[in-house]
Amino acid sequence: MKILDFIFWTLFPTLSTICVIPSYVPQIVRTLKTKDVSGISTSFWWLIVGYIFFTWGSVIYTWIRTGVMGATLALTVNLASAVTMLVLVLKYRKNDDTIYLDLNKETIK
């Protein structure tokens, strides 16, 4: 049982951290260099930050209650990266960015 605890509570979260960092870095670097976020969805980043935040809160609570750190590091890195990207998208988007709804051709701000 100890080996399974190690695998699921330590190894997998550590590997997920190693996998998630390279997925954010190129986009963050590109955005910082070009300041172009024209093709990036703001709503996606709001939703992903919300999802990660609530999942992170649950993992923190589990850590406090059980002493098992689990995916805390992975989610902390993921949350910090997602918040960074959201801030960049909000900072560099044009004020006249409009989202068009495909079905009704209505616009929302």
CORZI-V726257 format. One record per residue. N is the residue number from 0. PSI is psi in whole degrees, -180 to 180 (NA if undefined). OMEGA is omega in radians with two decimals (999 if undefined). Layout:
# CORZI-V726257
N/PSI/OMEGA ; N/PSI/OMEGA
This chain:
# CORZI-V726257
0/-33/3.14 ; 1/-37/-3.13 ; 2/-39/3.10 ; 3/-39/3.07 ; 4/-44/3.12 ; 5/-46/-3.09 ; 6/-50/-3.02 ; 7/-26/-3.09 ; 8/-17/-3.11 ; 9/-55/-3.04 ; 10/-53/-3.10 ; 11/-48/3.09 ; 12/-36/3.11 ; 13/-44/3.10 ; 14/-36/3.11 ; 15/-34/3.08 ; 16/-44/3.13 ; 17/-34/3.13 ; 18/-34/-3.02 ; 19/-33/-3.11 ; 20/-50/-3.14 ; 21/-21/-3.14 ; 22/-28/-3.14 ; 23/-38/-2.98 ; 24/-49/-3.12 ; 25/-40/-3.13 ; 26/-41/3.13 ; 27/-46/3.13 ; 28/-45/3.14 ; 29/-43/-3.13 ; 30/-40/3.11 ; 31/-38/-3.12 ; 32/-47/-3.01 ; 33/-22/-3.05 ; 34/25/-3.13 ; 35/115/3.11 ; 36/23/-3.04 ; 37/-31/-3.11 ; 38/11/-3.05 ; 39/129/-3.10 ; 40/122/3.08 ; 41/-41/-3.11 ; 42/-35/3.08 ; 43/-46/-3.10 ; 44/-35/3.05 ; 45/-45/-3.12 ; 46/-42/-3.11 ; 47/-39/3.09 ; 48/-43/3.10 ; 49/-47/3.12 ; 50/-50/-3.11 ; 51/-40/-3.13 ; 52/-48/-3.11 ; 53/-36/3.06 ; 54/-42/3.11 ; 55/-43/3.10 ; 56/-41/3.11 ; 57/-42/3.14 ; 58/-39/3.08 ; 59/-44/3.12 ; 60/-43/3.11 ; 61/-41/3.12 ; 62/-45/3.14 ; 63/-43/-3.07 ; 64/-36/-3.01 ; 65/-19/-3.06 ; 66/2/3.14 ; 67/117/-3.06 ; 68/-36/3.07 ; 69/-128/-3.04 ; 70/19/-3.08 ; 71/-48/-3.13 ; 72/-46/-3.13 ; 73/-46/-3.12 ; 74/-31/3.09 ; 75/-45/3.10 ; 76/-43/3.14 ; 77/-44/3.13 ; 78/-45/3.13 ; 79/-41/3.14 ; 80/-43/-3.13 ; 81/-41/3.10 ; 82/-41/3.09 ; 83/-47/-3.13 ; 84/-40/3.10 ; 85/-44/3.12 ; 86/-42/3.12 ; 87/-42/3.13 ; 88/-43/3.13 ; 89/-37/-3.11 ; 90/-42/-3.00 ; 91/-4/3.13 ; 92/153/3.12 ; 93/146/-3.14 ; 94/-25/-3.12 ; 95/14/3.08 ; 96/125/-3.12 ; 97/140/3.09 ; 98/127/3.12 ; 99/129/3.06 ; 100/125/-3.02 ; 101/-39/-2.99 ; 102/-43/-3.02 ; 103/-3/-3.08 ; 104/30/3.07 ; 105/156/3.11 ; 106/150/3.03 ; 107/153/3.11 ; 108/NA/999
